[in-house]
Amino acid sequence: MRFDTVLQPDTSVAAGQGNRVLRNTYLMLGLTMIPTVIGAFLGLSMNFGFMAEHPIMFALGSLAVMMGLFFGINATRNSAMGVVLLLILTGFMGVMLGPILQVALGFSNGGQIVGLAAGGTGAIFLTLAGVTTTTKRDFSFLGKFLMIGLVLVILASLANLYFQIPALALTISAVSVLIFSGFILFDVQRVVSGGETNYVMATLAIYLDIYNLFVSLLQLLMAFMGERD
């Protein structure tokens, strides 16, 4: 149910609040990149042998840690502890980049691939965020489709941990790029329109969009551009 059909708030006030939350969200997003980069460097030097031997258990364990942090962030979103837990989560997510970065940097052009993935992610985010903040188009209709797509991608990814089908992995990555690009439109507009008024939760949502977009782009670029010595 949408209450905006019943109550008509002052749109100028709502827009002002949305822009303020968005500014705080972008500042926090910049801050979250610090523990993410530190975590990624730590992940590069770690041994992920357990993940290679037990991929499903590793994935489920990592998911359990993330869900616990999600719950903690949501519960403390209005306090400084919410920010602390958010930074801990982003550091953990950085560490979880270790395995894919190790594979990517194993290519002779690995640095170029990682740079292109990072640059592409930034370009997509800036473009879509710019579109969202300047257009009057309503992207709320994307919500249900994106959630259904996300669930299907998660299930397919878990299944492919067992089947290890390269074509399916590429399909998942390509679809994920579209899904998380859509989530950027959806989540940024929620902030701008006043649908999300807590900058910690807004940062969490948009950070996850950017993170997963980067991983998906990196997987595609490795598949199509990776060069062995």
N, C-alpha and C positions, 0 to 999 in steps of 0.2 A: 504494500500500500504506500502511496506517495502522499505525504501531508502537504506538499506545496500546491496541491489542487484545492486545499481547504484554507490554508493560511498563506497569505501573501506577504512575506517579509520585505523590509526595505532592501531593495536589491543593491543599492549603493553601499549599505552597511555590510551586507553579505559579501559583496565583491571585495571590500576593503579588508574584511577579516580573512577571506580566502587568500588574498595577495600577501598578507602578513604571514599567514601560516606557510605559504609557499616559499617565501623568502627564508624563513627559519628552517624549512625542510631542506632547501638547497644548501644552506650553510652546514646543516648536520650531515647531509650527503657528502659534502667535501671532507668533513671530519672523519666519516666512516671509512674513507679511502686509506687513511693512515694505518689503522690496524689491519685492514685488508692487505695492503702491500707488505706490511711486516709479516703477517701470517703467511703470505704467498712465498716470501723468501725463506721462512722457516720450513714450509712444506717442500720446497725444492731440495732441501738437505735431508729430508726424512726418508726412512725406509718404509715403503707401503707394501711390503711383502705379504702381510696378512690380508690386505685388500685383494691382491692377486689370487691368493689361495682360497679366500672365502668372500667373494664379491657381494653376495646377497646379505650375509651377516654384517659385513662392513657397512653396506648401504642402509640397512635397517637400524644399525647402531648409530650411525651418523644422523639419520632422520630422527631418532629418539632424542638425541642431544639437541638438535635444532628445535624440535617441538617443545621441549622443556624450556628452552630459552624464549621461544615465541610466547609461551604461556606466561613466563616471568615478566617479559617486556609489557605484555598487555595488562598484567595485574599492577604494574608499577609505572604505567605510562605517564602519570601525572606527577611524578617525582624524579629527583636526580638519579635514583636507582634505575629508572627506566632507561636513561641515557647510558649509564654504566653497562647495563645488560646488553643494550644495543651494540655498544662498542665491543663487548666480549663476543657477541654473536658474529660481528663482521670480522673480527680476528680469526675466529674459528672457520668462517667461510673462506677466508684467505688461505688458511692451512689446507682446507679441502681442495683448493686449486692445485696443490702440489702435484698429485699424480698426472693430471692432464698437462700441466706445464712441463713436467719432466719428459713426457712423451713428445710434446711440441718442440722443446729445445733439443731433442735428440735428432731432429732433422737438420740438415746443413743450412737450411734457410729458416730455422726455427725462430730466431729473433724477429725476422721480418714478418712471419706469420702471426706471432703474438702481438707485434706492433699494429698490424693491419686489423686484427680482431679488436684490439683496444680502440683504435681510431674509428673503426666502423661502428662500434658500440656507441662511442661518444657522438658521432655524427648522427646516428639514428635517434639517439635520445634528444639531442639538441633540436633536431628538426621536428620530431613529434611533440616535444614539450612546447616548442614555439607555436606549432599549429594549434595545440590545445588551448594555449593562453590567448590566442588572437581570434580564433574562430568562435562563432555563436552556435555551431553545430553541437548537438547533444550526443555524447558517446556512451551514455548509460545503457543503451540497448545492447552493448557488447558484453556486459557483465555475465549473463547466463551462458552465452556461447563460449566465452573465454574460460569459464570455470569447467564446463563440460570438456573442452579441449585439453585443459590442464590435467584433469583426472585421467583422460585417455592417454596422454603423454606419459604420466607417471606410471600407469599400469603397463604400458608398452615398454618403458625403460626398464622396469623391474623384470618383465618377462625376458627382455633381451639380455639381461645379465646372465640368464641361463642358456638361451639359445645362441647368443653371439652371432647374429646375422648382420653382416656389414650393411646391406641394403636397407634393412630396417633401422639401423643406427643413423644412417644418413637421412632417412625420411623423418625420423624423430627430431633430428637437429634442425632440419628445414622447417618443419611444422612449428617447432619451439621458437624459432626466430619470428615467425608470424604471430604466434600467441603472445610472446612477451613484448613485442612491439605494440600489439593491441592493448596489453595491460598498462603500458606507459601512457597511452592516450586515456585510458579509463581512470587510472589512479591519479594522474596529474589533474584531470578535470574534476575529480571528486574533491580535491583540495581547493581548486579555483572556485568551484561552485558552493563551497561550504559544506560539502557532504562529509569531509574529514577535517575536524578542527584541532586534532592533536598532532603536533609536528613529529613526535616520536613515532607514532603509528604510521603517519604519512611517509616518513623517511624509511621505515622498515619495508613498506610495500614497494616503494619506488626503487629502493636498493636491491630488493630481490628481483625486480624486473630487469634492472641493468645487469646484475650478476649473471642471471640465467641467459640473458641475451648474449653476453660476452662468451660464456661457455659454449653456447650453441654455434655462434659464429666461428669460434676457434676450432670446434670439431669439424665444421664444414671446410674451413680453409686448410686444415691438416689433411683432410681426405683428398682435396683437389689440387693443393699446392705443395704438399710435403715432398721434399727431395732428400733421398738418402745419399750418403757419401759413396 
